Amino acid sequence: MMSTKEDLAQAFHHNGFLHMKSMVKKDTCEKLVLRMRELVARFAPKDRAKIFETGAKNQTSDQHFLQSARNISFFFDRNSREEDSIFGSLNKVGHALHDLCPVYRRFSHDEKFYDLMKILGHKKSRLVQSMFIFKQPFFGDAVPAHQDATFINTDPPSTIGLWFAFQDADESNGCLWVLPKAHKGLLKERFLYQDGRLRLSAHNKVDWPSDKFIPLRAQAGDVIILDGLLPHRSEQNFSPKTRFAYTLHFVDKQSHFSKQNWLNIGG
């Protein structure tokens, strides 16, 4: 833990990320996982047709995906098998847990997270998106290198992501990998709502050398804070361990939130 607020801010703006250990109690992580089990048991569809892949073209016109901006929606992993349970087949749940589930709302809107955003430079934060990410054992899908600002764009850039480890994460079960200091570069792609549909389009020509990414091993209760322009990724989970995580994305209300952001759809 950094010694002062100034140290936190300086390290974040220098590297594009922070790794804060034991920020959440482990029993809180366990309770939130239990609540997700309850949500899945009560509301998840039996039809496994709705899968999720980061930036997949089929999601640009999928109403299930579009409506998830204002719902608690369930997305299955493309690698799951019929013999897997519903809970054991999911890729993620999003994108409005922070608003619609009382348990997740209380956690997500904790003042300490807003205080942290202020330390990192926000004047007045707005929480715009939440996701529970499963990363299932043996097949949990990889997430390619991307920037959160691709999907949540403001002018000037203000997107900050919080990635909570609800379970231990390392290279064996799909921990985060980041490209330090690359947040000082350009936005590579934009996920835009245009002409009644969403599309992922090239924005700037950017090269992210894969051998420069570093793994961020985390223990349950840790939080990793990501600048919206910082490239990050995760590998497929080939281990027998789950890797449950939860993410929140904040923007500064003083920045312009683009009308072309997909989160404006469905609301």
C-alpha positions as CSV (number, residue, x, y, z in Angstrom):
1,M,0.0,0.0,0.0
2,M,1.3,3.4,-0.9
3,S,2.0,5.7,2.0
4,T,0.0,8.8,0.8
5,K,-2.7,9.8,-1.5
6,E,-0.1,11.6,-3.6
7,D,1.9,8.4,-3.9
8,L,-1.1,6.5,-5.1
9,A,-2.0,9.1,-7.8
10,Q,1.6,9.4,-8.9
11,A,2.1,5.6,-9.3
12,F,-1.2,5.3,-11.1
13,H,-0.6,8.0,-13.6
14,H,3.0,6.8,-14.2
15,N,2.3,3.1,-14.7
16,G,-1.4,3.1,-15.8
17,F,-2.4,0.7,-13.0
18,L,-2.3,0.0,-9.3
19,H,-2.4,-3.2,-7.4
20,M,-4.0,-2.7,-4.0
21,K,-3.8,-5.7,-1.8
22,S,-6.5,-6.9,0.7
23,M,-8.8,-4.0,-0.1
24,V,-11.9,-6.3,0.3
25,K,-12.4,-8.8,3.0
26,K,-12.3,-12.4,1.9
27,D,-15.7,-13.2,3.5
28,T,-17.2,-10.3,1.5
29,C,-15.8,-11.9,-1.7
30,E,-17.4,-15.2,-0.7
31,K,-20.7,-13.6,0.1
32,L,-20.8,-11.9,-3.3
33,V,-20.0,-15.2,-5.1
34,L,-22.8,-16.8,-3.1
35,R,-25.2,-14.1,-4.2
36,M,-24.1,-14.7,-7.8
37,R,-24.9,-18.4,-7.4
38,E,-28.4,-17.3,-6.2
39,L,-28.9,-15.0,-9.2
40,V,-27.9,-17.7,-11.6
41,A,-30.1,-20.3,-10.0
42,R,-33.1,-17.9,-10.1
43,F,-32.7,-16.0,-13.4
44,A,-30.2,-17.6,-15.7
45,P,-31.8,-19.0,-18.9
46,K,-31.5,-22.7,-19.7
47,D,-30.9,-21.8,-23.3
48,R,-27.1,-21.5,-23.7
49,A,-27.2,-19.8,-27.1
50,K,-26.2,-16.4,-25.7
51,I,-22.4,-16.5,-25.6
52,F,-19.9,-13.7,-25.0
53,E,-16.6,-12.9,-26.8
54,T,-14.9,-9.5,-26.3
55,G,-15.5,-7.5,-29.4
56,A,-17.2,-10.3,-31.4
57,K,-19.0,-9.1,-34.5
58,N,-22.2,-11.1,-33.7
59,Q,-22.8,-9.0,-30.6
60,T,-23.0,-5.7,-32.5
61,S,-26.6,-6.4,-33.4
62,D,-27.6,-8.9,-30.7
63,Q,-30.5,-7.5,-28.7
64,H,-29.6,-9.6,-25.7
65,F,-26.2,-7.9,-25.6
66,L,-27.6,-4.4,-26.3
67,Q,-30.2,-4.7,-23.6
68,S,-27.7,-5.9,-21.0
69,A,-26.6,-2.3,-20.6
70,R,-29.6,-1.8,-18.3
71,N,-30.2,-5.4,-17.2
72,I,-28.6,-8.3,-15.3
73,S,-27.9,-10.5,-18.3
74,F,-26.2,-13.9,-18.5
75,F,-23.6,-14.8,-21.2
76,F,-22.3,-18.3,-21.6
77,D,-18.7,-19.3,-22.4
78,R,-18.3,-20.4,-26.0
79,N,-16.1,-23.3,-24.8
80,S,-18.7,-24.7,-22.4
81,R,-20.1,-28.2,-22.8
82,E,-23.6,-29.5,-22.4
83,E,-22.6,-31.6,-19.4
84,D,-21.5,-28.5,-17.5
85,S,-24.0,-27.0,-15.1
86,I,-25.5,-23.6,-15.9
87,F,-23.4,-21.9,-13.3
88,G,-20.3,-23.8,-14.6
89,S,-21.0,-22.7,-18.2
90,L,-21.2,-19.0,-17.8
91,N,-18.6,-16.5,-19.1
92,K,-20.0,-13.4,-17.4
93,V,-23.0,-11.6,-16.0
94,G,-23.5,-7.9,-16.7
95,H,-23.8,-5.0,-17.0
96,A,-26.1,-3.4,-14.4
97,L,-25.4,-5.5,-11.2
98,H,-24.3,-2.2,-9.5
99,D,-27.8,-0.8,-10.0
100,L,-30.3,-3.7,-10.0
101,C,-29.0,-6.2,-7.4
102,P,-29.2,-4.8,-3.9
103,V,-26.3,-6.9,-2.6
104,Y,-24.0,-5.8,-5.5
105,R,-25.3,-2.2,-5.3
106,R,-24.3,-1.8,-1.7
107,F,-20.8,-3.2,-2.5
108,S,-20.3,-1.3,-5.7
109,H,-21.3,2.1,-4.4
110,D,-19.2,2.0,-1.3
111,E,-17.8,5.5,-0.6
112,K,-14.3,4.2,-0.4
113,F,-14.3,3.5,-4.2
114,Y,-15.6,7.0,-5.0
115,D,-12.9,8.4,-2.6
116,L,-10.3,6.4,-4.6
117,M,-11.6,7.8,-7.9
118,K,-11.2,11.3,-6.5
119,I,-7.6,10.6,-5.4
120,L,-6.9,9.4,-8.9
121,G,-8.2,12.6,-10.5
122,H,-12.0,12.4,-10.9
123,K,-13.9,15.5,-9.9
124,K,-17.2,13.7,-9.7
125,S,-17.4,10.0,-10.5
126,R,-20.2,8.1,-12.2
127,L,-20.4,4.3,-12.1
128,V,-21.5,3.2,-15.5
129,Q,-20.9,-0.6,-15.8
130,S,-20.4,-3.8,-13.7
131,M,-19.5,-7.4,-14.6
132,F,-19.1,-10.6,-12.8
133,I,-16.5,-12.7,-14.8
134,F,-16.3,-16.4,-14.2
135,K,-13.2,-17.7,-16.1
136,Q,-14.3,-21.4,-15.7
137,P,-11.8,-24.2,-15.0
138,F,-10.3,-26.0,-18.0
139,F,-12.0,-23.8,-20.7
140,G,-12.6,-20.2,-19.4
141,D,-12.2,-18.1,-22.5
142,A,-9.2,-15.9,-23.1
143,V,-9.8,-12.1,-23.4
144,P,-7.6,-10.5,-26.0
145,A,-5.6,-7.3,-25.3
146,H,-7.9,-4.3,-25.3
147,Q,-8.5,-0.9,-23.7
148,D,-11.6,-0.2,-21.6
149,A,-11.9,3.2,-23.2
150,T,-12.7,1.4,-26.5
151,F,-16.1,0.5,-25.0
152,I,-16.5,3.5,-22.6
153,N,-15.3,6.6,-24.2
154,T,-15.2,10.1,-22.8
155,D,-13.6,13.4,-23.8
156,P,-11.2,14.0,-22.2
157,P,-10.4,10.4,-21.3
158,S,-11.6,9.6,-17.8
159,T,-12.5,5.9,-17.7
160,I,-11.1,4.0,-14.7
161,G,-11.7,0.3,-14.1
162,L,-11.6,-1.6,-10.8
163,W,-10.9,-5.3,-11.1
164,F,-11.7,-7.3,-7.9
165,A,-10.2,-10.7,-7.4
166,F,-12.9,-12.7,-5.7
167,Q,-10.5,-15.7,-5.9
168,D,-6.8,-16.1,-6.1
169,A,-5.5,-15.5,-9.7
170,D,-2.2,-16.3,-11.3
171,E,-0.9,-17.5,-14.7
172,S,-2.4,-20.9,-14.3
173,N,-6.0,-19.8,-14.1
174,G,-6.1,-16.6,-16.1
175,C,-4.8,-13.6,-14.1
176,L,-4.7,-10.2,-15.7
177,W,-1.7,-9.2,-17.8
178,V,-1.0,-5.5,-18.4
179,L,1.3,-3.4,-20.6
180,P,2.8,-0.9,-18.2
181,K,2.9,2.8,-19.2
182,A,1.1,2.1,-22.5
183,H,-1.9,4.2,-21.3
184,K,0.2,7.2,-22.5
185,G,-0.4,6.0,-26.0
186,L,-3.4,6.3,-28.3
187,L,-6.8,4.6,-28.3
188,K,-6.6,1.7,-30.7
189,E,-10.3,1.0,-31.4
190,R,-13.7,2.4,-30.8
191,F,-16.9,0.4,-30.1
192,L,-19.5,2.7,-31.7
193,Y,-23.3,2.9,-32.0
194,Q,-23.9,4.1,-35.5
195,D,-26.8,3.7,-38.0
196,G,-28.8,1.6,-35.6
197,R,-26.1,-0.9,-34.8
198,L,-22.8,-1.3,-33.0
199,R,-19.5,-1.8,-34.6
200,L,-15.9,-2.2,-33.6
201,S,-13.7,0.1,-35.7
202,A,-10.0,1.0,-36.0
203,H,-9.3,4.4,-34.4
204,N,-5.5,4.6,-34.4
205,K,-2.7,2.4,-35.7
206,V,-1.2,1.0,-32.5
207,D,1.2,-1.8,-31.8
208,W,1.2,-3.6,-28.5
209,P,4.2,-6.0,-28.2
210,S,2.9,-9.1,-26.6
211,D,6.3,-9.9,-24.9
212,K,6.1,-6.7,-22.9
213,F,2.9,-7.6,-21.0
214,I,3.4,-8.6,-17.3
215,P,1.2,-10.8,-15.2
216,L,-0.6,-9.4,-12.1
217,R,-0.9,-12.2,-9.6
218,A,-3.7,-11.4,-7.2
219,Q,-5.2,-12.9,-4.0
220,A,-8.8,-12.9,-3.1
221,G,-9.7,-9.4,-1.9
222,D,-7.1,-7.6,-4.0
223,V,-8.2,-4.9,-6.5
224,I,-6.4,-3.9,-9.6
225,I,-7.1,-0.4,-10.9
226,L,-6.8,0.2,-14.6
227,D,-6.5,3.4,-16.6
228,G,-9.1,3.2,-19.4
229,L,-6.3,3.5,-22.0
230,L,-4.1,0.8,-20.5
231,P,-4.0,-2.4,-22.7
232,H,-4.7,-5.5,-20.7
233,R,-5.7,-9.1,-21.4
234,S,-6.1,-12.6,-19.8
235,E,-5.3,-16.1,-21.0
236,Q,-7.6,-19.1,-21.1
237,N,-8.0,-20.9,-17.9
238,F,-6.5,-24.4,-18.4
239,S,-6.4,-25.2,-14.7
240,P,-8.9,-27.0,-12.5
241,K,-9.5,-23.8,-10.5
242,T,-12.1,-21.2,-11.1
243,R,-11.1,-17.5,-11.3
244,F,-14.0,-15.4,-10.2
245,A,-13.6,-11.6,-10.6
246,Y,-15.8,-8.5,-10.5
247,T,-15.3,-5.3,-12.4
248,L,-16.6,-1.8,-12.1
249,H,-16.0,1.1,-14.6
250,F,-16.2,4.7,-13.5
251,V,-16.1,7.9,-15.6
252,D,-15.8,11.6,-14.5
253,K,-19.0,13.4,-14.9
254,Q,-17.0,16.5,-16.0
255,S,-15.9,14.6,-19.1
256,H,-18.2,14.3,-22.1
257,F,-19.8,10.9,-22.3
258,S,-20.1,10.1,-26.0
259,K,-23.6,9.5,-27.3
260,Q,-22.1,6.7,-29.5
261,N,-21.1,4.7,-26.4
262,W,-23.0,1.4,-26.4
263,L,-24.0,1.9,-22.7
264,N,-26.4,4.6,-23.9
265,I,-28.4,2.0,-25.7
266,G,-31.3,0.4,-23.9
267,G,-31.8,3.2,-21.4
